[in-house]
């Protein structure tokens, strides 16, 4: 029995092909949601149209007693492909979207955040006492007169002043005053701070020359993402011997 070609078992290989079915599953992380019909045409006409169908596809055709796959069968084949290769496709495609400097092999960003707070109440209270002392001085003066009685005066009973003595007394003393008072001061602190530091380092650490990195960049872009996806689909839809 001749095994059918893949293109023969799709009713509409370009409008309802395998990539249209993949897009309907909403994979999201791969680039065929908007270009499904174009990829249907490329995969089927440029890659797999002459390949023979896989045992799985042949079995479904047999049990359905149909010559072409139903829409439900195509959707199931797409789901099998996602289950097997979906995560791998997403990671490969994401790697191709990375932005980087092709001649730098060292890039590091370090972010440090410092936070802190100072909360508390400071109270200062007490009693202030002081004494003030003053020195005082005072003078006291006194006079003393001396008298003599002269026998030749008309009235010997009346004395005549003979000398005069003045006496001065200095008195020293002190006065003191005592003053007292109280004080009370209260301060409440509620301070917060946040400091963020970011350090970026990049360049060539010297283990690979810039020319080697450029060559690796060129080799990377020779990689055909879709050719890899096509080969993965072949494992489900076709047989490896043609």
C-alpha positions as CSV (number, residue, x, y, z in Angstrom):
1,X,0.0,0.0,0.0
2,X,1.4,3.4,-1.0
3,X,1.7,5.8,2.0
4,X,0.1,9.2,1.2
5,X,2.1,12.3,1.1
6,X,1.5,14.9,3.9
7,X,0.1,17.5,1.5
8,X,-2.6,15.0,0.4
9,X,-4.1,14.5,3.8
10,X,-4.8,18.2,4.6
11,X,-8.1,19.5,3.2
12,X,-6.7,23.1,3.2
13,X,-3.0,22.9,3.9
14,X,-2.5,26.7,3.7
15,X,-5.6,28.1,5.3
16,X,-6.1,25.3,7.8
17,X,-2.6,23.9,8.1
18,X,-0.6,22.9,11.2
19,X,0.5,26.5,12.0
20,X,-3.1,27.8,11.8
21,X,-3.9,25.1,14.3
22,X,-1.0,26.1,16.5
23,X,-2.1,29.8,16.4
24,X,-5.6,28.8,17.5
25,X,-4.2,27.3,20.7
26,X,-2.9,30.7,21.7
27,X,0.7,29.7,22.4
28,X,1.7,33.4,22.7
29,X,5.4,33.0,23.2
30,X,6.1,32.1,19.6
31,X,5.9,34.2,16.4
32,X,3.1,32.6,14.4
33,X,0.0,34.1,15.8
34,X,-0.1,36.8,13.1
35,X,1.7,34.9,10.3
36,X,0.1,31.4,10.5
37,X,-1.0,31.1,6.9
38,X,2.3,32.2,5.6
39,X,4.0,29.6,7.7
40,X,1.5,27.0,6.6
41,X,2.5,27.6,3.0
42,X,6.2,27.7,3.7
43,X,6.2,24.5,5.8
44,X,3.9,22.5,3.5
45,X,5.1,23.6,0.0
46,X,8.8,24.3,0.7
47,X,9.5,21.7,3.3
48,X,7.1,18.8,3.9
49,X,4.8,18.4,1.0
50,X,6.5,15.3,-0.5
51,X,7.1,13.6,2.8
52,X,5.1,10.5,3.7
53,X,2.7,10.7,6.6
54,X,3.6,9.3,10.1
55,X,2.0,6.1,11.5
56,X,-0.1,8.3,13.8
57,X,-1.6,10.3,11.0
58,X,-2.2,7.1,9.0
59,X,-4.0,5.5,11.9
60,X,-6.4,8.4,12.4
61,X,-7.2,8.4,8.7
62,X,-7.9,4.7,8.9
63,X,-10.2,4.7,12.0
64,X,-12.0,7.9,10.7
65,X,-12.3,6.2,7.3
66,X,-11.3,9.4,5.6
67,X,-8.7,10.5,3.1
68,X,-8.0,13.8,4.8
69,X,-7.7,14.9,8.4
70,X,-10.6,16.5,10.1
71,X,-10.2,19.9,11.7
72,X,-10.4,18.2,15.1
73,X,-7.5,15.8,14.2
74,X,-5.3,18.7,13.0
75,X,-6.0,20.6,16.2
76,X,-5.0,17.5,18.2
77,X,-1.8,17.1,16.2
78,X,-1.0,20.8,17.0
79,X,-1.6,20.1,20.7
80,X,0.7,17.2,20.7
81,X,3.4,19.4,19.1
82,X,3.0,22.0,21.8
83,X,3.1,19.4,24.5
84,X,6.4,18.0,23.1
85,X,8.2,21.1,21.9
86,X,6.2,24.2,23.1
87,X,8.5,25.1,26.0
88,X,11.6,24.5,23.9
89,X,10.3,26.7,21.0
90,X,9.5,29.5,23.5
91,X,13.0,29.4,25.0
92,X,14.7,29.3,21.7
93,X,12.7,32.2,20.3
94,X,13.2,34.2,23.5
95,X,16.9,33.7,23.3
96,X,16.9,35.3,19.8
97,X,15.1,38.3,21.1
98,X,17.7,39.2,23.8
99,X,19.4,42.5,23.5
100,X,23.1,42.6,24.2
101,X,26.4,44.0,23.1
102,X,28.0,41.3,20.9
103,X,31.6,42.4,21.8
104,X,31.0,42.4,25.6
105,X,31.0,39.2,27.5
106,X,30.6,40.6,31.0
107,X,27.6,42.4,32.2
108,X,26.4,42.8,35.8
109,X,24.0,45.1,37.6
110,X,24.0,45.2,41.4
111,X,21.3,47.0,43.2
112,X,21.5,47.7,47.0
113,X,18.7,49.3,49.0
114,X,19.4,50.6,52.5
115,X,16.5,51.5,54.8
116,X,16.3,52.5,58.4
117,X,14.3,54.4,60.9
118,X,15.0,56.4,64.1
119,X,12.1,56.6,66.5
120,X,12.1,57.6,70.1
121,X,11.4,60.2,72.8
122,X,14.1,62.2,74.5
123,X,13.2,63.9,77.8
124,X,15.4,66.4,79.7
125,X,14.1,67.6,83.1
126,X,15.6,68.8,86.4
127,X,15.9,71.5,89.0
128,X,18.2,74.5,88.7
129,X,19.4,76.1,92.0
130,X,21.7,79.1,92.4
131,X,23.0,81.2,95.3
132,X,24.2,84.8,95.0
133,X,26.3,86.4,97.8
134,X,27.0,90.1,98.2
135,X,29.4,91.7,100.6
136,X,28.2,94.8,102.6
137,X,30.1,97.5,104.4
138,X,29.0,100.2,106.9
139,X,30.7,103.0,108.9
140,X,29.9,104.2,112.4
141,X,31.6,107.4,113.7
142,X,31.7,108.8,117.3
143,X,33.2,111.8,118.9
144,X,34.5,112.3,122.5
145,X,35.5,115.7,123.9
146,X,37.9,116.3,126.8
147,X,37.3,119.1,129.3
148,X,39.5,120.9,131.8
149,X,38.5,123.2,134.7
150,X,40.4,126.4,135.0
151,X,40.7,127.9,138.4
152,X,41.0,131.4,137.1
153,X,37.6,131.4,135.3
154,X,34.8,133.3,136.8
155,X,32.7,130.2,137.1
156,X,35.1,127.3,137.9
157,X,32.2,124.9,137.7
158,X,31.9,125.3,133.9
159,X,34.5,123.1,132.1
160,X,36.3,124.4,129.0
161,X,36.9,122.0,126.1
162,X,40.4,120.9,125.9
163,X,40.5,118.3,123.0
164,X,38.2,116.4,120.7
165,X,38.5,112.7,119.6
166,X,36.7,111.2,116.6
167,X,36.2,107.4,116.4
168,X,35.3,105.6,113.2
169,X,34.1,101.9,113.2
170,X,34.0,99.9,109.9
171,X,31.4,97.0,109.8
172,X,31.7,94.4,107.1
173,X,28.9,91.9,106.4
174,X,27.4,89.7,103.6
175,X,24.0,89.1,102.0
176,X,23.0,86.0,100.1
177,X,20.0,85.1,97.9
178,X,19.1,81.6,96.8
179,X,17.1,81.1,93.6
180,X,15.7,77.8,92.3
181,X,13.6,76.7,89.3
182,X,12.7,73.6,87.3
183,X,12.7,72.7,83.6
184,X,11.3,69.9,81.5
185,X,12.0,69.4,77.7
186,X,10.6,66.6,75.6
187,X,11.5,65.8,72.0
188,X,10.0,63.0,69.9
189,X,11.9,61.7,66.8
190,X,10.3,59.7,64.0
191,X,12.8,59.7,61.1
192,X,13.0,57.3,58.2
193,X,15.5,57.0,55.4
194,X,16.0,55.0,52.2
195,X,19.0,54.9,50.0
196,X,19.3,52.9,46.8
197,X,22.6,52.3,45.1
198,X,23.1,50.7,41.7
199,X,26.4,49.5,40.3
200,X,26.8,48.4,36.6
201,X,29.8,46.7,35.3
202,X,30.3,45.5,31.7
203,X,33.0,44.9,29.1
204,X,35.4,42.2,28.0
205,X,37.0,40.2,30.8
206,X,39.7,39.1,28.5
207,X,39.0,35.4,28.0
208,X,37.6,35.9,24.4
209,X,38.8,38.4,21.8
210,X,36.4,40.8,20.3
211,X,36.9,39.2,16.9
212,X,35.9,35.8,18.3
213,X,32.8,37.3,19.8
214,X,31.8,38.9,16.5
215,X,32.3,35.5,14.7
216,X,30.1,33.9,17.3
217,X,27.5,36.6,16.7
218,X,27.5,35.8,12.9
219,X,27.2,32.1,13.6
220,X,24.2,32.7,15.8
221,X,22.3,34.5,13.1
222,X,22.9,31.7,10.7
223,X,20.6,29.6,12.9
224,X,17.2,29.2,11.3
225,X,14.6,29.1,14.1
226,X,11.8,28.1,11.8
227,X,13.8,25.3,10.2
228,X,14.2,23.8,13.6
229,X,10.4,24.1,14.3
230,X,9.7,22.4,10.9
231,X,12.0,19.5,11.8
232,X,10.2,19.1,15.1
233,X,6.8,19.0,13.4
234,X,8.2,16.3,11.0
235,X,8.7,14.0,14.0
236,X,4.9,14.0,14.5
237,X,3.5,14.4,11.0
238,X,5.9,12.4,8.8
239,X,8.2,9.4,8.8
240,X,12.0,9.9,8.7
241,X,12.4,7.7,5.6
242,X,11.2,9.0,2.2
